[in-house]
Amino acid sequence: MLTPAAARAQYRAGLIAPTSGHAPGFTQANLVVLPRDWAYDMLLFGQRNPKPVPLLDVTDAGSTSTVLAPGADLRTDLPKYRVWRDGELVDEPADVVDLWRDDLVSFLIGCSFSFERALLDAGVPVRNLEQGKNVSMYRTDRECRPAGRLSGPLVVSMRPIPAALVATAVQVTARMPRVHGAPVHVGSPEALGIVDNARPDFGDPVDAEPGDVPVYWACGVTPQAALMEVRPPFAITHAPGHMFVTDVPDAVYREP
Amino acid sequence: MLTPAAARAQYRAGLIAPTSGHAPGFTQANLVVLPRDWAYDMLLFGQRNPKPVPLLDVTDAGSTSTVLAPGADLRTDLPKYRVWRDGELVDEPADVVDLWRDDLVSFLIGCSFSFERALLDAGVPVRNLEQGKNVSMYRTDRECRPAGRLSGPLVVSMRPIPAALVATAVQVTARMPRVHGAPVHVGSPEALGIVDNARPDFGDPVDAEPGDVPVYWACGVTPQAALMEVRPPFAITHAPGHMFVTDVPDAVYREP
């Protein structure tokens, strides 16, 4: 098992691979990088929508480091990035050194990988992990609370949970508000405007077992959906599943 | 007992009185109002220092309303305000209608009144309430994490707690992270650079009973201390003890 620093060193050296299961026990984070001109809107969007956008750290403009992993370089230490211009995905490079600018602010956002581990620890099966798939994610018909120029739909992830363990899953994740917290909905996809659980907007379809109930959590893809809708001139994000591995133990974000 | 709306209507009509004990059971908030040009620094300061600066709401520039109390007017509905120019206190008016500008952003910040009620509910005596005094507050030698132009010391409030109930006080307040959460320190004023508990920097000296231990919580006066240190050209705050009474029940900020 790699330490977070060793995992980041591999990505920095060129390894491109999903981070799930790498450096287990340490918090992984979504990355959104925006010009300073857009940073206030993003910061306010996170403040107003803490369930989908739990901000774990926000850097100074131009800085390439974060308190979540002293010594890490945000330009090189993720396995894969996405580059957005005017809301269009234009590249998926392994580093963004050549794209870095003095006015870029980095937002590190909590990720559900942390609570999936907590679910497993509590005896709750996580079907997407069992099936070796990415989690299913959906745009909902609920709008986030807008912030300046930023607006967009709430995006949720769905996990099929055995009915007898739904209450446990709620309790376990409720204790982790910095990584999306308690579910936003249990049971009815229609209530969120989701037409078909088998056709997610992001990620993979995940098979439910007999007796499973669909449980929906606010998802860190929400800010990416807002960026796609609002189309700022320039943005960098992590590539899906290719997260920033921090030095922060998952337990730090579990409340007593 | 007044409803929050009835309490605000009295202040709007001209009543000047501390809000402690008014509309009991509803969250009261600290107010900081800054020009848009300073709002990013304040928002980042809150994001980086969530224990002293738990942001409950941040308004759109120019707006006089907040989601915490639909129908309230932030310019009139607090009993007393403070007006700051270049870091100097220049006035303490009963409303700020004539001072309002389209570029002003309001920050509503969690207040320890909420957790004092939770302490009482758990059987923990609150000496400042028993003695009819304001809580004792101190500048510490710990610096907040700076944000842009904003920096300053952590300010703490101190409550003498019977030794046998310190663990209870920690547990009760730990469940309320949006209103300062668990104590930052128990026992030694020296560890925070506090010379004498009997000489607070803000508020009143509060007498300890035999067997009490001093317990220190992060305090919502912290952003005011930063403003006094950094001296932005213009700011409005609530006057100490004269808070914004919201429509949000205290229970909303108590975690399970």
Chai-1 contact restraints between the chains, C-beta under 6 A:
chainA,res_idxA,chainB,res_idxB,connection_type,confidence,min_distance_angstrom,max_distance_angstrom,comment,restraint_id
A,Y40,B,Y40,contact,1.0,0.0,6.0,A-B,restraint_1
A,L43,B,L43,contact,1.0,0.0,6.0,A-B,restraint_2
A,L44,B,V58,contact,1.0,0.0,6.0,A-B,restraint_3
A,Q47,B,L55,contact,1.0,0.0,6.0,A-B,restraint_4
A,Q47,B,V58,contact,1.0,0.0,6.0,A-B,restraint_5
A,L55,B,Q47,contact,1.0,0.0,6.0,A-B,restraint_6
A,V58,B,L44,contact,1.0,0.0,6.0,A-B,restraint_7
A,V58,B,Q47,contact,1.0,0.0,6.0,A-B,restraint_8
